[in-house]
Structures are given as structure tokens and as C-alpha cells.
């Protein structure tokens, strides 16, 4: 079972009008209450996704904020504060400053983070690439194991599920523990980055990891839950110390009276800031699948891809499937790799049931809790004008 924070991440305020809209939105039945009376959230069932929060018409649901704590850390000269930002943040942050949805403001975001006092500004895309390599390689090993290739016994069953969405992971732990061996062993990009920050980065910068304070800016409220899971202490210290959302970063920029759109563009620090285009698409449904398929295809075939896009896995349908013909050089044949993409946890139960019953022919399944992927996460700007 998952580690549940003592009082949960998502809460209902006294402003609740008991309209019952949140119970319809919640994918796990965590919200209860009689129509006309204040509703409540059961943290044992809640997966911290924040979809109720961004869909509440009365702004009566909120996530636990760590902004004030972060401001104190930034003011502490003894702390070396590093920050990472997920790909979905850069194309949503601008909305808080009058820009059209989808405007990429990453270079102004980097500049703003430095003005807020962060010692190093990096990008989660670096470890998104690591996730791609880990999940792609793990998929290959599982495929070889299923084909009976010597040396790949007991590497894990097929299909392999993705592991980057903490809301999906908690849902699986709470409701389908038998499916856990199918989930990739790879940490999420956020947690990989935290581990790198407290180990490799600390060594290269000659900074005591005890003095490094690792911060994430995420489009996702569930990331606040994820960073506090007890297993994420690769260095002996908490890998990611604190998570703020896109909305909270915007709040900090406004509190500091920074003219965001007037900032000169800056780049992320390069030490662990380089990345590929594959990492950028992580924030959209199908993006993790597409990125991992690119890696698996090149390793299995021994050939570079002429066309890197896998259009078949793109789209916004809640459940999508595709088959990609992959040449397997080591076997002298090709393998039809069957994949499935699920966007919205409420749609995943039937897929899991088929897997557990042995009816699934998929090799790889991507699950993202939020409709459309991280770009619509519970930590993103709230568009009241869409109601």
C-alpha cells in the first residue's frame, strides 16, 4: 500500500456550496457529502490529483501550499537551493500574466526563478530523458524475457505500465495491488532529478547534500504527495524537499513584484539541463509512450529513426491503442509492439482487469490521471472563463 500523508494534500474549505460537482469529477469516489451540505475528502481514497480543485466552480477546494516555507528557505544563506520545472509548466505559466494558453515562457520563467533567489535553475527534461531510457530499456528486457531470450528471465511481466504519474501509482496501489509487478521500476522524472541533485550534482558542484534544498515546480498537486513518500531517499536525504505548482510559482513572482513579461530571456543552467525533444512531449497524453517507443525502436532495430513521430499514439480519446512494427535485429525478425494509452484514471479499470485476467495483448500501457495529460494537471492555472 502507498504511504498516505497524515492529512492529505487536497482539502475542502468552508466555502463549499455542496453543489456535488466534485463527486462527479473525482475518479476514485474519495469525495462524499449530501447535496446541500459541505463535502469531505477521504485521504485514504484520494489520489491527490487535484481535478476536483480545478473544476470546483466556487474555488472551495485547495491544495496544501508550501510557498511560505519556500520563501524562508530562499532567505536562508546556509541553504543551496536548486529548482527543476516540468515541461507542462512553461506553456501554462504565461496564462497567469495575460498570455494566451500554450505560450511558451520558459526563458522568462528561468529568469524569474533566479530573481526569486534560486542558486541553480535546471529543467526536469533532463531526467525525463533518463526516464525514457530506463522505461524503454526495461520494456525491451521484458519483451526479450517473454520471447524466451536467454539472460532475460524474471525481468517482469508484460504488459509494462508507465510509472511517472503519482496519482495513477497511488490508484494502482490502493485498488489493484496485483498489477504492481507490471508497473515500470523507473522513478518519475521529478524523483530521478531529486536523486541526481542530492548525489551527482552535489559531488560535481562540491556542495554538501545536507545543504542542498531541492525544489520542483510541477503542473501536478500529486507531486507534493510523491516527494514525501518514504522510499525516495536515494542519498540518505529526501530527494525532493518541496513541490510548488504552476499557480504557486506565479503567486511567488507576483508577491515579489517581478515584471514577468518584462524580463530578459535567460537559459536554464546547463550542467544537468540538456535534453532532447522527446522529453518535451512528456506533458501530453501519449508523450511518454511515444518517447519510450523511439528509444525501444532504435535499440531493438539498431537503426536511427528517419521519422521520429509516432502519430498513432497521439490524440485525446480516453483509451487509445496502436501497433508499431519494430525490427528486432538480434532475432532477425520484426515484432508488432502493441501499445495502449489511457488518459483519465477513471478509464483504466477495464484495461487493468483485462491484464489481470490474461486477456490483454498489449506490450506497453501508458496511464496519465489527468485528461489530456500533465498539461491539464491539478496545479495548472484555473480558467474560470471556461465554465
N, C-alpha and C positions, 0 to 999 in steps of 0.2 A: 504494500500500500504506500501511497505517497505521503510525504511529510506535509502536514497541513499547518499553516501558520495559526497561532493561537486564536486570533480573532478575524482571520481572513483579510483579503485585500479590498474587496468590494463591499460597500455599505449603503444602507438606505437612510436618508435623513428624515427629519420631521416634516419636510416639505412634501412628502409622498401624498398624492391625492387618491391613491388606491384605484387608479384607472384600469389596472390589470394588464396594461400593455406589456410590462416587463415579463410577466409569466408566459406570455406568448413568445417573446423573444428568446428567453432562456433555453439553451439546448439540453439542459440536464434536469430540469424540474427543481432547481435549487431555491426558487423564489416561491413563497407561499403567502397567502393572505386572502381575506374575504373582501369582495368588491365593496368599496366604501370604507375600508379600514386599512391603516398603514401596513404595508407588506414587509416581509422579513426574508433575509438570505441565510440559508444553511451553509456554513463554510465547509462542511463535510461533503456536500454535493457540488458546491460552486467550483468551477474550473478557472475562475479569475479572469475570464476573457474580456469583461467589460462591455459586451454587446448590449446589455441592459442599460448601462450607463450612457452610451452614446445615442440610444434610442428612447430614453426617457423624455417625454415632452415637457416635463416640469423641472428638469435639472435636479431631481431629488435623489439621484444615485451618484456616489462619488468613490474614488479610489484613495487609499491612504497615500498622502503626499510626504515626500522626503525633501522637499525644496528647502525648508528652513535648516534642516540638518546639513544639507549640502552647502548652503551658504556659510555655515560655521566652519566646515571643513576647508572650504576655499580660502577662508581668512586665517587658517592655521598654518603658520610658516614651517611647522615641523612635518607637514604632510606634502608628499609629492603626488599631485592629483592628475590622473590621466583619464581620458574620456574616449569612448567609442560611440559611433552613431550608426544605426541600421539604415539600409538603403531606402526604406519607405519613409524615413523622416525627412529627407532632403526635398521630396516632392510634395510634402504636406505642410511643412513649417511656414512656407510663404503665405498660406491662407490666413494665418494669424496676423499678417502685416499687409493685408489688402491685395495679395497676388492671386491670380486665377488658380484653381485647383490643378495640380500637376506641374506647376512651375518649379524647376529645379534650382534651389537656392543653396546648394551645398557649399559654394565658395564663400558666401556671406555667413553661412552657419559656422564654418571653421573660424572665420574672423571674430564672430560674436562669442564663440566659446573661449577664445584667447582673451578677449576683453573681460569676460567673466572671471578669469583668473586661473584657468586650467594650465598646468605645466606642459602637458603634451596633448595634442589633438590628433587622434588616429581615426580609422574607419573600420567598421565591422566587416566591410567587404573583404578585407584580408583574410579573416577567419571563415567567412562564407566560402572562400576558395578552399580552405582546409577541409571544411565540411564536405564540399563537393568531392574532393579527393578521397576522403575517408569513406563516405557513403557509396561512392562509385566503386571503389576498390572492394569494399565489403560485399556489394551486390555481385561483383564478379566472382568472389570467393564462394558465395552461396550458390551461384549458378553452377560453378565447377563442381561443388560438392553434390548438388542434385544430379549432375551428369555422371557422377562416379569417378571424377578425375582424382588420381592418387595425390595425397598430400592436402586435400581439401575436405577431409571428413570432419564432421562435427563442428562446422563453422556457423551453423544456424540454419533454420528452415526458410523456405520460400513460401509465400512472398515476403519480401522485406518491406517494412513500413518506414517512412521517414521519421526523424526524431527531433526536428528543430522547433516544433510548436509546443510550448509547455502546457497550453490548455488541452491540446489533444493528448499529450502524455498523461496528464492527471486523469482525464476521462478514461483512458485505457486502463490505468492502474485501478481506478475506483470501480469500473464496470466490467472489464474484460481482462482479468489478470492472466488468463490462458494465452492471450495474444502477445504478451510481453516478449517472449523469445523471438517473435517476428520483427520487433522494432529494432532499427539500427542501433548499434552500440555507440555511435558518434554523438558527442555533445553538440548542443546547438552552437551556432556561431558566437552568440553572446558569451557562453560559458567557455568556449575554446579561447576566445580573446582574453577573458579574465585570467585563465590559466597561463597564457603566454605572458600577460602583463606582470604576473607575480613570479615568473620563473625566468624565461629567456630575456624578456625586456629588462627586468631588474638587473640581471647579470650584465647585459650589454651597456646599460646606462650607469652601471656601478651604483645602484640605489638599493638600499636595504628593503627587501619586500615588505617588511613590517611597517615601513614608512610610506609605501605606495597605497594610494586610495584609488580604487578602480571604479569608474562611473560609466554607466551605459545610458544612452538616450535611445528610447525604443518607442515604436508605434503601438506597444502592447502592454496592457496592465498585468498580464500573466507573467511577464518577465520579472516583475517585482517579487512574485512568488518563487519563480525559478531560481533566482540568485541566492535565496535563503535556504535552499534545500541542503541538507546536511552533507551530502556526498560531494558537493562542489568546493573542495578544499585541497586542490591538487598540490599546492605549495606548502600546505600547513596553515595557510591563511585563507580566508574567504576569497574565492576567485574574483567575484564581482561584488563590491561592497554596497553599491547603491544604484538604483534604477530610477530615472525620471522619464516621463513620457514626452512626446512631441509638444503637447499642450503645456506641460510644466516648464520645458525649455523656453517656450515663448513667454511664459509668465516671468521667468527669471530675466530674460532680455528686456522686457518692459519695465520690470522693477528697477533694473539698473539704468533705465532711461537711455538705452543704446538705440541710436538711429539705425535700425537693422538694414533697411533698404539703401541707406546712405553709405554703408560700409564698403570699403575697397575689397575686392575679391582676394581671398587667400587660399592656399592649398593645405591639405592635411599634412602632418608630419610623415615623412616617407619611411621611417625605419620599419614599421610594420603597417605601412599604409598602401603599399602597392596591391593591385587586384586586377582581375580580368573582367570582361564584360559579363561572364557567366554569373559572377557574384551579384551584379546589379539587379538581375531579374528575380532574386530570391523573394522580393516583397510581393510578388503577384502569384496568384494561384497557378500551379503548373511550373513555376520558375525553378524550384528545387529539382523537380523531376527532369526538366529539360537540361539543366546544368549537369546533373549526375549522368544522364544519358550520353552527353557529349564526352564525358570522361570515360565512361564504360565502353563506348563505341571505339574510341581511339586506342584504348589499351587492348581490347579484345581483337580488333582488326589489325592493329599495327599500322594504321593509316591515319593521316591527317584528314579531318573533315573538310570537304570542299565547301559545303553549305552547312553552317553551324546551327541554323534554326531547325527545331523540331516543331513545326506548326501544328502537328496533330495533337499535341498535349495542351495547346492553348485554348482559351475560351472561358466562359463564365458559367456554364452549366454546372449544377451541384456535383454531379458524378460524370466523369468523362473517362473514356478508355481509348487506347490506341495500341497498335502493334508495330514495332520497329524491327526491321530485318537487319541483324548485325552479323557481319562476317567474323567468324572465330578462327583466327589464324592458327592457333595451337591445335585445333581439331580438324582443320582443313574443310570446314563446312560453315554454313550460316545458321544463325539461331534466331527465330522470331521471338523477340522480347516483348511480352505483353505487360502493359502498364495501366494503372488506374489513378485518377486524380480526384480527390474529394475536397470540396470547399464548403465548409459548414459542418461542424461536428454532428449535428442532428441528422446528417445524411449518411454517417459512417457505419451505423449499427448493422445494416443489412450486408454491407461489404465484409465486416468482421465475422458475422455469422456464417457467411459462405466460406471464409478462410478456415474457421474452426471446424466446419463440417466437411472439409475436404472438397468443396465444390468449386473453389477458386482456381482459375488458370493463370492468374497474374504472377509476374515475377517481382514487380515493384509497385508500391502504392504510396502516393503522397497524400498526407492529410494536413489541411490547414483549418483551424477552427473558424476563422472569420470569413464571411462571404467575400470572395474576390481575393483573399489572402491578407497579408500583413498590412497592405495599403489601407485596409478598412479596419484596422485594429482598434481596440478599446481605448488606446492612448492618443488617437489622432484628433485633429480639430473637429469640433462638433458643428455640423451645418444645420442650424435651426431653420434656415430658409427652405429646407427640403421637406419639411413636414406638411 
